[in-house]
Amino acid sequence: MKKIVLALFVMFAFIIVACTGMKQSLKGKEFIYQKTAPSSEITLGFDTQGNRVYGSSGVNRYFGNYTQKGNQLQFGPLASTMMAGPQELMEQEQGFLKEMADVVSFELKDKELILKTKTNKELFFKQK
């Protein structure tokens, strides 16, 4: 009987630890997008207070809100500054911001963030 109780306790503890690990917080973390032109850097940061997101989209700065529920993630409308830059970087920036609008979930492994879009495209980021 003691072995059964101990086995149930261990199994229950394992389930609690596993479920707790599922809710990963992005708050306070900053990442660098891995698919950028050599002359630019695209970043993604999650504010420590509230559900605010910010970063550089290559030429301009962007900011907005996000909603996280478990591993589901959705960005609200993102606003940005309106500076002009080289055509290649402007196209890259527009593509990135469009992909961000399509994000539906994420996976956080060690120092890597993978954002997944409605069309199952994956956006890879490394933590700063």
C-alpha positions in Angstrom: 0.0 0.0 0.0 2.8 2.4 0.9 4.4 1.7 -2.6 1.2 2.6 -4.3 0.8 5.8 -2.4 4.4 6.7 -3.1 4.0 5.9 -6.8 0.8 8.1 -7.0 2.6 10.9 -5.2 5.6 10.8 -7.6 3.2 10.7 -10.6 1.2 13.6 -9.3 4.3 15.6 -8.6 5.6 14.9 -12.1 2.3 16.1 -13.6 2.4 19.3 -11.6 6.0 20.1 -12.7 5.2 19.2 -16.3 2.1 21.4 -16.4 3.8 24.3 -14.7 6.6 24.2 -17.3 4.0 24.6 -20.1 3.2 28.2 -19.2 6.3 30.0 -20.3 6.4 33.7 -19.8 7.9 36.0 -22.4 7.9 39.0 -20.1 11.2 40.8 -19.9 12.8 38.7 -22.7 14.4 40.2 -25.9 15.2 38.3 -29.1 16.9 38.8 -32.4 15.2 37.5 -35.6 17.5 35.0 -37.4 16.3 35.8 -41.0 17.6 39.3 -41.8 19.6 41.1 -44.4 23.3 41.4 -43.3 23.1 45.1 -42.8 20.1 45.1 -40.5 18.9 43.7 -37.2 15.3 42.8 -36.4 14.5 42.6 -32.7 11.5 41.6 -30.6 11.1 42.5 -26.9 8.5 41.8 -24.3 8.0 44.4 -21.6 8.2 43.3 -18.0 5.0 45.3 -17.2 1.7 44.7 -19.0 1.5 42.9 -22.3 3.5 45.3 -24.4 5.9 44.4 -27.2 8.5 46.5 -28.9 11.5 46.2 -31.2 13.3 47.2 -34.3 12.0 46.0 -37.7 15.2 46.8 -39.5 14.8 50.5 -40.3 12.0 51.6 -37.9 11.0 50.9 -34.3 7.7 49.2 -33.7 5.5 48.7 -30.6 2.1 47.4 -29.6 0.3 44.8 -27.4 0.2 41.1 -27.3 -2.0 38.4 -25.8 -0.6 35.1 -24.4 -2.6 32.2 -23.3 -0.5 29.1 -22.7 1.5 28.7 -25.9 -1.0 30.7 -27.9 0.3 34.2 -28.9 -1.3 37.0 -30.8 0.0 40.5 -31.5 -2.4 43.4 -31.6 -1.9 46.1 -34.3 1.7 47.1 -34.3 2.5 50.8 -34.7 5.9 52.0 -36.0 8.0 55.0 -36.7 7.9 56.1 -40.4 11.6 56.6 -41.5 12.6 55.6 -45.0 15.5 53.3 -45.7 17.0 51.2 -48.5 14.4 49.4 -50.6 15.7 46.0 -49.6 15.3 46.8 -45.9 11.9 48.4 -46.3 10.6 45.3 -48.1 12.1 43.1 -45.4 10.5 45.3 -42.7 7.1 45.1 -44.4 7.3 41.4 -44.7 8.3 40.9 -41.1 5.5 43.1 -39.7 3.0 41.2 -41.9 4.2 37.9 -40.5 3.9 39.2 -37.0 0.2 39.9 -37.6 -0.3 36.2 -38.6 1.4 34.7 -35.4 -0.9 32.3 -33.5 1.5 30.4 -31.2 5.1 30.1 -29.9 7.6 27.7 -28.6 10.4 28.7 -26.3 13.3 26.3 -26.0 16.4 27.3 -24.1 17.3 30.6 -25.7 15.4 30.1 -28.9 11.9 31.5 -29.7 9.9 30.0 -32.5 6.8 32.0 -33.6 4.3 30.0 -35.6 1.9 31.7 -38.1 -1.6 30.8 -39.3 0.0 29.2 -42.4 2.4 27.1 -40.2 5.4 29.3 -41.1 8.0 29.4 -38.4 9.9 32.5 -37.4 13.1 31.8 -35.5 14.6 34.2 -32.9 17.6 33.9 -30.6 17.5 35.4 -27.1 19.8 38.4 -26.6 
